[in-house]
């Protein structure tokens, strides 16, 4: 607080104290004159009349002079600081004390007790009168009371009454304390009055400004709930003249045409009941009919009472919130629905699931939650961009919505994940049957921006309340089932089972260990021989990754590779495999190739081609000795980006191999778009052909004929017996890979083959 502000506050305080003195000059004068006369008449009986008369004359002259002097002061003027007036009053109080103090000693240094007691009684009466008249200026009171009390006490001691002297001192002290305390209370009271007055004026000003400038309006009713004092703004809002609305029932004015029918909305009934019970209400939203058009008003009001507590009616404020309500409804819809697909979002679905669970528990029925995740959707986003992905999601949502029947609701949880809530589902079989239908519907081809796209769906489901009696539990368990379905390769339905919790924990631990496996050097490459079918000559190796973890032991690639893809760890692991295999292949004879498996996740990385070039340059391996193996899933997950990247690798001289041909979609378009050097025949066909299965034999012959016509080689995988090897040779496959010629071996064992020619010749036998 600044110095000027402090001075202003002190000035205000002085004015509050001085204000009660205004107009009391005559009272002070007659009080002084009266007390002086009483004192003089008392003195005459004990003192010479010259002394008593002299003192009386001095007292009367002082009273008149003090009256005239103080009467000229502008006491309580707000524009003045009051310091001069304050000091003036204090001086006159002290002068008055100096006038009355000698009265105790007019009989000499040892006055009589009767005389002192008489003067003290008159002085005490003077003190009390002063405390009542000038209570607001405690300093002036103290400047009179304290000296006079001390003088009286001294005289009583000299008169032989020390006990009475102490009484005089205590009485003086109590009177001073009373004046101070009374003045404090008086100032507080006046301050509160001023603040209340200021607030009242502020409220009145605000109300006037509110009526003149605000879009809201004030309204008022009498005890019969009829409108009174209708303001022009309220009349404008109701679309009727103010005089026509005066005296009209508030409910009638708000309900419009529905007043005749009596069909009021519930909120209007609520308003009427509150006013009937004379209850205050705030921010009550009510529908209003203005000229036949619906509007929404927000009303607040309190009952009015007079000074005797009699009920007079209601006074309140109202505003039109039609636009705000429309905006709020839109915001509420946006909070519960997905903007992209228009489907309910996670919040909305949780509410639906909560109601379904509650009903299932109460009715001893079943409900179900199906969690749906699109397969191969990420590749669409990565290669064709998010706008294309968004359009694809909209088509997926439309298909899913078209399948919903009574008791079903579907929604989007986020990303490419959807969910379906089933109420009163008959059994788990019914939920699974719907899940299979959903997969079939969502797996049909999509056409987006002239791109034909294939995405599948994985579904996991949980039954409530058996698999979870709360929304959180049932959702978590359905999510675990979804993870299980994706682990199985996609396009699979998986129900929730209790063992999934243990599997989820195992997956979590495996992912945690996998994140540090590269840094700890836990990966190792094994190499399986690939030989020429005609004479068994070794022509290369396929690099296969192995992981040995201190906590988990030996983990098969089938378990950790999908996890690496899901957790986006496949890129650094794949780069390590590529660089390690190229470096180790340089230690082999120059006629041997090395084949490396590359996942679809790696091919969506735009930096993959530069990583391959870097690995070849760093190791010195010729591009012709490197063979990249991919599966059909690369094309199913891609809109053209992976094929373009493979063309870049072919341009470098790298060989390409199509793995597991015949086990998936087997589209000949892959072979037309990309010039593969080798087509690999899956081991299931090899085993079937060795057993004489005509379908397997026909497929292998068709693949061999196709490869020959396109100038491609064929490699049969999984040959384990001599019969299988002979069958493959008979069917015309170019190369053979399998346990018959060698199991996957570490790099040191591969090098041992080249140091021992006899071992190599025996392997070729």
C-alpha distance (Angstrom), angle and dihedral (degrees) to the residues before:
residue distance angle dihedral
X1 . . .
X2 3.81 . .
X3 3.78 126.4 .
X4 3.82 92.4 -112.1
X5 3.80 91.3 53.1
X6 3.83 90.5 50.9
X7 3.83 90.9 51.8
X8 3.80 90.7 49.8
X9 3.81 91.1 51.7
X10 3.84 91.7 49.4
X11 3.80 90.2 48.5
X12 3.81 91.0 50.7
X13 3.80 89.7 50.0
X14 3.83 92.3 51.6
X15 3.79 91.5 49.5
X16 3.80 90.7 51.3
X17 3.83 89.2 53.4
X18 3.80 95.9 44.8
X19 3.82 96.6 44.8
X20 3.87 95.7 79.5
X21 3.83 90.2 56.3
X22 3.78 91.6 62.4
X23 3.83 110.2 106.4
X24 3.82 94.5 11.2
X25 3.82 97.0 95.8
X26 3.83 93.5 104.2
X27 3.79 91.2 50.2
X28 3.79 91.3 51.8
X29 3.83 90.2 47.5
X30 3.80 95.9 51.9
X31 3.80 90.8 42.2
X32 3.81 90.7 54.8
X33 3.80 94.0 44.2
X34 3.80 92.6 46.9
X35 3.78 94.7 49.0
X36 3.83 90.7 46.3
X37 3.82 92.0 52.9
X38 3.81 92.4 48.0
X39 3.79 90.7 49.5
X40 3.84 92.3 47.9
X41 3.83 93.9 50.4
X42 3.78 88.6 49.8
X43 3.81 91.4 50.4
X44 3.87 94.5 50.2
X45 3.79 92.3 71.3
X46 3.82 92.7 54.5
X47 3.82 105.2 26.4
X48 3.79 137.4 48.2
X49 3.77 110.6 -86.7
X50 3.80 90.4 -122.2
X51 3.82 91.6 63.2
X52 3.81 94.0 43.0
X53 3.78 91.8 44.1
X54 3.78 92.7 47.6
X55 3.79 92.5 51.8
X56 3.81 91.3 46.0
X57 3.77 90.9 51.5
X58 3.82 91.1 51.1
X59 3.80 91.1 47.0
X60 3.81 93.5 50.6
X61 3.80 93.2 47.1
X62 3.81 91.4 48.8
X63 3.81 92.1 49.1
X64 3.79 92.4 52.6
X65 3.82 93.0 44.7
X66 3.82 92.4 47.5
X67 3.81 91.5 47.7
X68 3.81 92.9 52.5
X69 3.79 93.6 42.4
X70 3.82 95.3 51.6
X71 3.80 93.4 39.8
X72 3.81 88.4 65.2
X73 3.83 92.3 56.9
X74 3.85 119.1 100.9
X75 3.79 94.0 -128.1
X76 3.82 116.4 -167.0
X77 3.80 95.8 6.8
X78 3.83 106.5 157.9
X79 3.80 93.8 -152.5
X80 3.84 92.1 60.4
X81 3.78 129.0 71.6
X82 3.83 92.1 -130.5
X83 3.82 93.6 -140.4
X84 3.82 95.1 120.9
X85 3.80 93.4 45.4
X86 3.78 90.7 46.4
X87 3.81 92.6 53.4
X88 3.83 90.8 44.6
X89 3.79 92.2 55.7
X90 3.80 91.5 46.6
X91 3.85 91.8 51.2
X92 3.80 92.9 50.4
X93 3.80 90.2 49.7
X94 3.81 89.1 53.0
X95 3.84 91.8 46.2
X96 3.80 88.8 51.7
X97 3.83 89.8 51.5
X98 3.83 90.3 51.1
X99 3.82 87.9 52.5
X100 3.81 94.9 52.3
X101 3.81 99.8 38.5
X102 3.88 94.6 74.0
X103 3.81 92.3 55.4
X104 3.84 89.4 81.2
X105 3.83 92.1 55.5
X106 3.80 102.9 42.8
X107 3.86 89.7 106.3
X108 3.80 91.4 56.5
X109 3.80 139.1 -99.0
X110 3.81 90.9 -41.0
X111 3.80 105.3 40.9
X112 3.78 124.0 -171.9
X113 3.77 118.6 -95.8
X114 3.81 92.6 -127.1
X115 3.80 92.0 54.2
X116 3.84 93.5 47.1
X117 3.81 92.6 47.5
X118 3.80 91.1 49.6
X119 3.80 92.7 50.2
X120 3.82 91.4 44.1
X121 3.83 91.4 52.0
X122 3.81 91.0 51.0
X123 3.83 91.5 44.2
X124 3.81 91.6 48.8
X125 3.79 89.6 52.4
X126 3.81 87.3 49.6
X127 3.82 90.4 51.0
X128 3.82 93.1 49.8
X129 3.78 92.0 48.3
X130 3.81 90.6 48.9
X131 3.83 91.3 48.6
X132 3.80 89.4 54.7
X133 3.79 96.6 43.8
X134 3.84 99.4 39.3
X135 3.81 100.9 27.0
X136 3.82 91.5 129.9
X137 3.84 92.0 64.7
X138 3.82 102.9 54.1
X139 3.82 93.0 172.2
X140 3.80 91.9 61.1
X141 3.80 90.6 47.1
X142 3.81 91.5 49.7
X143 3.82 92.0 47.9
X144 3.83 88.4 59.3
X145 3.81 101.4 33.9
X146 3.81 99.4 45.4
X147 3.87 99.1 51.3
X148 3.81 93.2 41.8
X149 3.85 91.2 48.3
X150 3.82 91.1 49.6
X151 3.82 90.9 48.6
X152 3.81 91.3 48.9
X153 3.81 91.7 48.1
X154 3.83 91.3 50.8
X155 3.80 91.8 49.5
X156 3.83 91.6 48.8
X157 3.79 90.4 52.0
X158 3.85 90.5 52.0
X159 3.81 89.0 46.4
X160 3.81 90.3 57.1
X161 3.85 99.3 -104.1
X162 3.82 107.0 109.0
X163 3.80 91.2 157.4
X164 3.76 90.7 58.9
X165 3.81 88.6 46.8
X166 3.80 90.1 60.4
X167 3.81 89.2 47.9
X168 3.81 89.0 53.8
X169 3.81 91.7 50.8
X170 3.83 92.8 47.4
X171 3.80 91.2 47.6
X172 3.80 90.5 50.7
X173 3.80 91.8 48.1
X174 3.82 92.4 48.6
X175 3.78 91.4 49.4
X176 3.81 91.0 50.7
X177 3.81 90.8 48.5
X178 3.81 90.2 47.8
X179 3.80 91.0 52.6
X180 3.81 92.4 49.8
X181 3.80 93.1 46.5
X182 3.80 93.1 44.7
X183 3.79 90.8 49.1
X184 3.82 91.6 51.6
X185 3.80 92.0 51.5
X186 3.76 90.9 45.6
X187 3.83 92.2 52.0
X188 3.82 91.9 46.9
X189 3.78 90.4 49.8
X190 3.79 92.9 49.6
X191 3.81 91.0 45.8
X192 3.79 90.4 52.8
X193 3.80 90.0 48.2
X194 3.80 91.4 51.9
X195 3.82 92.9 47.1
X196 3.80 90.6 48.9
X197 3.77 90.0 48.7
X198 3.81 91.5 49.2
X199 3.80 91.1 48.5
X200 3.77 91.4 48.9
X201 3.77 90.7 51.3
X202 3.82 90.6 46.1
X203 3.79 92.1 50.5
X204 3.78 91.1 48.5
X205 3.80 90.2 49.1
X206 3.79 92.1 48.0
X207 3.78 91.8 48.4
X208 3.78 90.8 51.8
X209 3.79 91.0 47.3
X210 3.81 89.9 45.0
X211 3.78 91.3 54.8
X212 3.80 92.2 46.2
X213 3.81 102.9 42.2
X214 3.81 111.0 15.2
X215 3.77 125.4 95.5
X216 3.82 87.2 -138.4
X217 3.77 125.7 78.3
X218 3.79 140.9 -146.8
X219 3.78 122.1 -122.0
X220 3.76 134.5 -172.0
X221 3.81 137.0 -172.7
X222 3.75 135.3 -168.0
X223 3.80 125.6 -124.3
X224 3.83 89.5 -80.0
X225 3.83 91.4 56.5
X226 3.80 92.8 -109.1
X227 3.78 120.9 141.5
X228 3.81 116.1 -102.1
X229 3.81 132.6 178.4
X230 3.81 91.1 17.7
X231 3.80 108.3 -160.3
X232 3.82 121.3 -139.9
X233 3.80 89.9 -115.1
X234 3.81 93.1 54.4
X235 3.80 90.2 46.9
X236 3.80 90.1 51.3
X237 3.82 90.8 49.3
X238 3.82 91.0 51.6
X239 3.79 92.1 44.8
X240 3.81 95.4 -126.4
X241 3.84 137.1 99.7
X242 3.79 115.6 -87.3
X243 3.83 93.4 -123.0
X244 3.81 90.4 52.8
X245 3.80 90.5 53.1
X246 3.81 94.8 46.2
X247 3.80 108.2 108.5
X248 3.82 94.3 8.7
X249 3.79 118.2 133.6
X250 3.81 109.9 -100.5
X251 3.81 91.5 -132.8
X252 3.81 90.6 52.1
X253 3.80 91.9 50.3
X254 3.83 91.5 50.7
X255 3.80 99.7 42.1
X256 3.81 97.0 52.6
X257 3.81 113.8 -178.3
X258 3.81 93.2 1.8
X259 3.84 88.9 68.5
X260 3.79 89.8 81.8
X261 3.81 94.2 50.4
X262 3.80 95.9 40.7
X263 3.80 91.0 -136.5
X264 3.80 98.6 137.1
X265 3.78 126.4 171.1
X266 3.78 116.0 -107.9
X267 3.80 93.5 -109.5
X268 3.84 91.0 58.6
X269 3.80 89.2 52.0
X270 3.80 87.4 50.4
X271 3.82 90.2 51.9
X272 3.81 91.5 50.2
X273 3.81 92.3 49.0
X274 3.81 92.9 50.1
X275 3.79 91.7 50.7
X276 3.79 90.2 46.4
X277 3.82 90.2 53.7
X278 3.84 89.0 42.8
X279 3.80 92.1 -124.2
X280 3.78 124.0 157.4
X281 3.79 115.2 -119.5
X282 3.79 134.2 -170.8
X283 3.81 133.9 -158.6
X284 3.79 93.4 -4.6
X285 3.82 109.4 173.4
X286 3.82 112.8 -144.8
X287 3.81 132.1 173.2
X288 3.80 114.1 -118.2
X289 3.78 130.1 -166.8
X290 3.82 111.9 -142.4
X291 3.77 114.3 -179.6
X292 3.79 89.8 -22.3
X293 3.82 92.4 -53.9
X294 3.81 120.5 114.7
X295 3.80 117.6 -119.8
X296 3.77 134.4 168.9
X297 3.80 122.4 -128.0
X298 3.80 130.9 -170.5
X299 3.82 112.5 -144.6
X300 3.80 132.1 -171.3
X301 3.81 125.4 176.1
X302 3.80 147.0 151.4
X303 3.82 131.1 -152.3
X304 3.84 116.9 -97.5
X305 3.79 119.6 -130.9
X306 3.80 130.2 -175.5
X307 3.84 125.2 -133.6
X308 3.80 90.9 -82.5
X309 3.82 92.2 50.5
X310 3.79 95.0 -105.9
X311 3.82 114.7 154.4
X312 3.81 111.9 -112.7
X313 3.81 102.2 172.2
X314 3.80 136.2 -93.7
X315 3.78 132.8 -48.1
X316 3.79 121.5 -169.2
X317 3.77 150.8 135.6
X318 3.78 131.0 -104.6
X319 3.78 138.1 -169.0
X320 3.79 137.3 -175.7
X321 3.82 108.7 -113.1
X322 3.80 98.9 170.1
X323 3.81 94.3 119.5
X324 3.81 93.2 41.6
X325 3.80 90.5 50.3
X326 3.80 91.2 51.0
X327 3.80 89.6 50.2
X328 3.80 91.0 47.1
X329 3.82 90.9 51.1
X330 3.79 89.6 50.2
X331 3.79 91.1 49.3
X332 3.80 90.5 47.5
X333 3.79 89.5 51.6
X334 3.79 91.1 48.9
X335 3.80 88.8 51.0
X336 3.81 91.2 54.6
X337 3.81 102.7 35.1
X338 3.78 133.3 58.5
X339 3.80 111.6 -112.2
X340 3.79 95.2 -148.2
X341 3.80 101.4 49.0
X342 3.80 102.8 18.1
X343 3.81 89.3 -128.3
X344 3.81 123.0 130.1
X345 3.80 111.9 -84.2
X346 3.79 130.1 -134.1
X347 3.81 93.3 -79.5
X348 3.80 92.4 52.0
X349 3.81 92.7 45.3
X350 3.80 91.3 49.8
X351 3.80 88.6 54.8
X352 3.81 91.0 49.1
X353 3.79 90.9 47.8
X354 3.80 90.8 48.3
X355 3.81 91.1 54.3
X356 3.80 91.5 45.2
X357 3.81 91.2 51.1
X358 3.79 93.0 47.2
X359 3.79 91.5 51.2
X360 3.81 92.0 45.3
X361 3.81 91.9 52.1
X362 3.81 94.2 45.6
X363 3.81 95.1 43.4
X364 3.83 94.3 38.0
X365 3.80 88.3 -122.8
X366 3.83 134.8 126.4
X367 3.75 135.6 -103.2
X368 3.79 130.8 -179.0
X369 3.77 140.7 -150.4
X370 3.80 118.8 -151.9
X371 3.81 116.8 -163.2
X372 3.81 113.6 -159.2
X373 3.80 126.7 -165.9
X374 3.78 123.2 -178.4
X375 3.79 117.1 -123.9
X376 3.80 119.3 -135.2
X377 3.82 92.7 5.9
X378 3.80 94.8 124.4
X379 3.80 90.7 62.6
X380 3.82 89.7 57.5
X381 3.80 91.0 54.8
X382 3.78 93.1 44.1
X383 3.79 96.7 48.5
X384 3.81 106.0 28.8
X385 3.78 99.6 27.6
X386 3.79 135.7 -113.4
X387 3.84 96.5 -74.9
X388 3.81 89.4 61.9
X389 3.78 90.0 44.3
X390 3.80 90.7 52.1
X391 3.80 91.6 52.0
X392 3.79 89.5 49.6
X393 3.81 90.6 51.8
X394 3.81 89.9 51.4
X395 3.82 90.0 54.6
X396 3.80 90.9 47.2
X397 3.82 89.7 51.5
X398 3.80 91.5 50.1
X399 3.81 91.8 52.4
X400 3.77 92.1 47.0
X401 3.80 92.9 47.9
X402 3.81 91.6 50.3
X403 3.80 89.5 60.1
X404 3.79 95.6 55.4
X405 3.78 117.6 111.4
X406 3.79 133.9 178.5
X407 3.79 110.8 -49.5
X408 3.81 92.9 23.1
X409 3.79 130.3 103.1
X410 3.77 128.6 177.8
X411 3.78 132.8 -166.2
X412 3.76 146.6 162.9
X413 3.78 117.7 -99.9
X414 3.79 94.9 -170.8
X415 3.80 139.3 -71.4
X416 3.80 108.5 13.1
X417 3.81 94.1 -28.0
X418 3.81 122.3 111.5
X419 3.79 134.7 173.9
X420 3.80 139.3 -156.8
X421 3.82 125.0 -153.8
X422 3.80 116.7 -154.0
X423 3.79 121.8 -163.2
X424 3.80 123.1 -158.8
X425 3.79 92.5 3.9
X426 3.78 111.0 -177.0
X427 3.80 97.9 -139.7
X428 3.77 145.6 -28.3
X429 3.80 88.2 -91.1
X430 3.81 90.0 61.8
X431 3.81 90.6 51.6
X432 3.79 91.3 48.2
X433 3.80 92.3 47.9
X434 3.81 90.1 54.0
X435 3.81 89.8 47.4
X436 3.81 91.0 55.4
X437 3.80 90.6 49.0
X438 3.81 89.8 51.0
X439 3.81 91.6 51.5
X440 3.80 90.9 49.2
X441 3.82 91.9 49.3
X442 3.79 95.8 45.7
X443 3.81 93.7 44.9
X444 3.80 94.7 61.9
X445 3.84 113.0 107.5
X446 3.80 119.7 -86.0
X447 3.78 127.6 -149.9
X448 3.81 113.3 -148.4
X449 3.81 121.9 167.0
X450 3.83 91.6 -18.5
X451 3.82 90.6 -51.3
X452 3.78 119.6 121.0
X453 3.79 105.9 -142.8
X454 3.78 131.5 -170.0
X455 3.78 120.4 -158.4
X456 3.75 126.7 161.5
X457 3.77 130.5 -161.0
X458 3.78 136.8 -127.0
X459 3.80 118.9 -152.7
X460 3.77 131.1 -162.8
X461 3.78 122.0 179.3
X462 3.79 140.4 -173.6
X463 3.79 129.3 -163.8
X464 3.78 121.2 -131.5
X465 2.90 137.2 -106.6
X466 3.81 90.5 2.4
X467 3.81 94.7 58.9
X468 3.80 94.6 33.6
X469 3.80 135.6 -7.5
X470 3.81 95.1 -157.0
X471 3.78 132.6 57.5
X472 3.80 91.8 -116.9
X473 3.81 94.9 49.5
X474 3.80 95.5 45.1
X475 3.82 91.8 46.5
X476 3.81 92.4 49.6
X477 3.78 92.1 49.1
X478 3.81 93.6 47.3
X479 3.79 87.5 50.1
X480 3.81 90.3 53.4
X481 3.79 88.9 51.9
X482 3.81 89.3 51.0
X483 3.81 90.4 53.8
X484 3.78 88.1 52.0
X485 3.79 92.5 52.3
X486 3.81 91.8 50.0
X487 3.80 90.9 48.5
X488 3.79 87.5 58.4
X489 3.79 89.9 61.5
X490 3.79 103.9 -91.9
X491 3.83 133.8 -82.1
X492 3.80 86.0 72.6
X493 3.80 134.0 122.1
X494 3.79 115.9 -139.4
X495 3.82 126.1 -175.8
X496 3.77 122.6 -148.2
X497 3.79 116.0 -97.5
X498 3.79 127.1 176.6
X499 3.82 92.6 -114.6
X500 3.82 90.3 67.0
X501 3.79 89.9 80.5
X502 3.78 90.4 62.2
X503 3.81 90.2 45.5
X504 3.80 90.8 50.6
X505 3.79 90.5 51.9
X506 3.80 90.0 47.9
X507 3.78 89.5 50.8
X508 3.80 91.2 49.6
X509 3.80 92.4 51.0
X510 3.81 91.2 45.5
X511 3.80 92.1 51.3
X512 3.80 90.6 48.6
X513 3.80 91.3 51.5
X514 3.80 92.1 42.7
X515 3.81 91.6 58.0
X516 3.79 91.1 64.2
X517 3.78 99.3 33.8
X518 3.81 95.6 97.6
X519 3.80 93.1 49.7
X520 3.80 90.7 48.7
X521 3.82 92.6 48.8
X522 3.81 93.8 -122.9
X523 3.82 96.7 144.0
X524 3.80 124.0 89.5
X525 3.78 132.6 178.3
X526 3.80 121.9 -128.5
X527 3.80 121.8 -167.7
X528 3.82 127.6 -145.0
X529 3.83 117.6 -159.2
X530 3.81 121.6 -115.7
X531 3.85 114.4 -159.3
X532 3.76 136.5 -171.3
X533 3.81 108.7 -98.6
X534 3.80 95.0 -140.5
X535 3.82 99.2 58.7
X536 3.83 106.3 0.2
X537 3.79 93.7 -112.2
X538 3.81 113.9 163.4
X539 3.80 110.0 -114.7
X540 3.82 103.6 164.9
X541 3.79 150.4 -38.4
X542 3.77 136.3 -104.6
X543 3.82 112.6 -132.2
X544 3.82 112.8 -132.2
X545 3.80 122.6 -174.0
X546 3.79 122.5 -131.1
X547 3.82 127.8 -168.8
X548 3.78 124.8 -157.7
X549 3.79 114.7 -176.8
X550 3.80 126.4 -172.4
X551 3.80 92.2 -134.5
X552 3.83 101.4 33.7
X553 3.81 101.0 30.7
X554 3.82 118.3 -149.0
X555 3.81 109.2 -1.0
X556 3.81 117.2 -164.5
X557 3.83 118.9 -126.6
X558 3.80 89.1 -122.2
X559 3.80 88.2 66.8
X560 3.77 104.6 39.6
X561 3.84 102.5 33.1
X562 3.87 94.2 66.1
X563 3.79 88.5 45.6
X564 3.80 90.6 50.6
X565 3.81 89.4 51.7
X566 3.83 93.2 49.3
X567 3.81 93.3 46.8
X568 3.84 93.0 45.0
X569 3.80 92.6 -116.7
X570 3.79 94.7 118.6
X571 3.82 93.8 87.9
X572 3.83 97.4 62.4
X573 3.82 91.8 38.0
X574 3.81 91.7 48.6
X575 3.80 90.9 48.8
X576 3.81 90.2 52.1
X577 3.82 90.3 50.4
X578 3.80 91.6 49.5
X579 3.81 95.8 48.5
X580 3.82 93.8 42.6
X581 3.81 94.6 47.9
X582 3.81 92.6 48.2
X583 3.81 91.7 48.7
X584 3.81 93.6 48.5
X585 3.84 93.6 44.1
X586 3.80 88.6 60.1
X587 3.81 87.1 67.3
X588 3.82 91.2 59.2
X589 3.80 128.8 80.8
X590 3.80 111.3 -72.7
X591 3.82 94.2 -115.2
X592 3.81 94.4 63.0
X593 3.79 122.8 94.2
X594 3.82 129.0 -152.3
X595 3.82 120.5 -141.9
X596 3.80 120.3 -154.3
X597 3.81 126.4 -168.1
X598 3.82 114.0 -130.5
X599 3.80 121.6 -167.3
X600 3.77 126.2 -138.7
X601 3.80 88.6 -112.2
X602 3.80 90.4 61.7
X603 3.79 93.1 49.5
X604 3.80 91.3 55.5
X605 3.81 88.4 61.5
X606 3.83 107.5 96.3
X607 3.83 89.6 -151.4
X608 3.80 94.3 58.9
X609 3.82 95.1 95.1
X610 3.80 91.6 52.2
X611 3.82 89.8 49.1
X612 3.83 90.0 54.3
X613 3.79 91.9 48.8
X614 3.80 90.4 48.7
X615 3.82 92.5 49.9
X616 3.81 92.0 50.3
X617 3.79 92.6 46.8
X618 3.78 93.9 46.4
X619 3.81 94.3 48.5
X620 3.79 97.6 35.5
X621 3.82 91.5 -130.9
X622 3.83 113.0 154.2
X623 3.84 111.2 -117.6
X624 3.85 90.5 -124.0
X625 3.82 89.7 66.0
X626 3.82 93.2 56.5
X627 3.79 119.6 83.3
X628 3.82 121.0 -172.0
X629 3.81 115.4 -152.3
X630 3.81 119.1 -154.7
X631 3.79 134.0 170.6
X632 3.79 131.6 -135.4
X633 3.82 89.8 -100.7
X634 3.81 86.8 77.2
X635 3.80 89.7 69.6
X636 3.78 96.1 38.1
X637 3.81 90.2 57.0
X638 3.76 95.2 42.6
X639 3.75 138.4 78.9
X640 3.81 94.7 -159.2
X641 3.78 104.5 -61.6
X642 3.82 97.0 101.3
X643 3.81 92.4 48.2
X644 3.79 89.4 52.6
X645 3.81 90.9 50.2
X646 3.81 91.0 49.2
X647 3.80 89.2 52.7
X648 3.81 88.3 55.1
X649 3.81 90.0 53.4
X650 3.82 91.1 49.0
X651 3.79 89.3 52.0
X652 3.80 88.2 57.7
X653 3.82 90.2 56.7
X654 3.79 95.4 -105.6
X655 3.80 116.2 145.6
X656 3.82 120.5 -123.9
X657 3.79 127.5 -149.1
X658 3.82 126.8 -166.5
X659 3.80 107.2 -143.2
X660 3.83 127.8 -153.9
X661 3.82 93.1 10.3
X662 3.78 110.6 -178.2
X663 3.82 96.8 29.4
X664 3.81 97.7 84.7
X665 3.79 134.6 28.9
X666 3.83 90.8 -42.4
X667 3.77 93.8 -159.7
X668 3.78 113.5 -175.8
X669 3.79 86.3 -145.4
X670 3.81 88.9 79.5
X671 3.79 90.8 59.5
X672 3.78 91.7 46.0
X673 3.80 94.9 50.8
X674 3.81 99.0 41.2
X675 3.83 125.6 40.8
X676 3.80 102.9 -135.2
X677 3.77 119.4 -169.3
X678 3.80 94.3 -152.8
X679 3.79 138.6 23.7
X680 3.81 114.7 -155.9
X681 3.80 119.3 -145.5
X682 3.79 114.1 -143.8
X683 3.80 118.7 -115.4
X684 3.83 92.3 -120.6
X685 3.83 89.1 69.1
X686 3.82 90.6 45.4
X687 3.79 91.9 53.9
X688 3.80 91.9 44.2
X689 3.80 92.9 50.3
X690 3.83 91.8 50.0
X691 3.82 88.1 54.0
X692 3.79 91.1 51.0
X693 3.83 97.8 -106.3
X694 3.80 104.1 164.4
X695 3.84 93.0 -152.6
X696 3.81 92.5 55.9
X697 3.82 92.2 45.0
X698 3.80 91.0 49.8
X699 3.80 92.5 48.8
X700 3.81 93.9 49.8
X701 3.82 91.3 47.9
X702 3.81 90.5 49.4
X703 3.80 92.6 49.1
X704 3.83 91.7 47.2
X705 3.80 91.8 48.6
X706 3.80 90.8 47.2
X707 3.79 92.5 48.9
X708 3.79 92.9 47.3
X709 3.79 91.7 51.4
X710 3.82 91.1 50.6
X711 3.78 94.4 44.8
X712 3.80 94.0 -110.3
X713 3.79 131.4 135.0
X714 3.81 124.8 -128.8
X715 3.79 127.8 -138.6
X716 3.78 120.6 -163.9
X717 3.80 113.5 -149.0
X718 3.79 130.6 -150.7
X719 3.81 101.2 26.6
X720 3.79 104.7 166.2
X721 3.81 106.2 155.8
X722 3.77 136.1 48.3
X723 3.82 89.5 -116.2
X724 3.79 91.1 56.7
X725 3.81 91.3 48.4
X726 3.80 92.7 50.5
X727 3.81 91.6 46.6
X728 3.81 90.9 52.2
X729 3.78 92.0 49.2
X730 3.79 90.8 49.3
X731 3.81 91.2 51.4
X732 3.81 90.9 52.8
X733 3.80 104.9 -112.0
X734 3.81 113.7 164.6
X735 3.81 100.4 -143.6
X736 3.78 137.9 20.3
X737 3.80 130.0 -149.5
X738 3.79 124.9 -178.9
X739 3.78 149.3 96.5
X740 3.78 90.7 -70.4
X741 3.80 89.4 74.4
X742 3.76 97.8 29.9
X743 3.75 146.3 -40.9
X744 3.82 121.7 -116.4
X745 3.82 107.7 -76.0
X746 3.81 136.5 -172.3
X747 3.79 119.4 -99.7
X748 3.81 93.4 -102.0
X749 3.82 90.6 58.9
X750 3.81 89.7 49.4
X751 3.80 90.2 54.1
X752 3.80 89.2 47.9
X753 3.82 88.7 61.1
X754 3.78 90.6 61.1
X755 3.80 94.1 45.8
X756 3.82 90.7 53.3
X757 3.81 110.9 50.6
X758 3.75 91.8 -176.6
X759 3.80 90.7 60.6
X760 3.78 90.8 50.6
X761 3.83 92.2 51.5
X762 3.79 91.2 48.7
X763 3.80 90.0 51.0
X764 3.77 89.6 53.2
X765 3.80 92.9 50.4
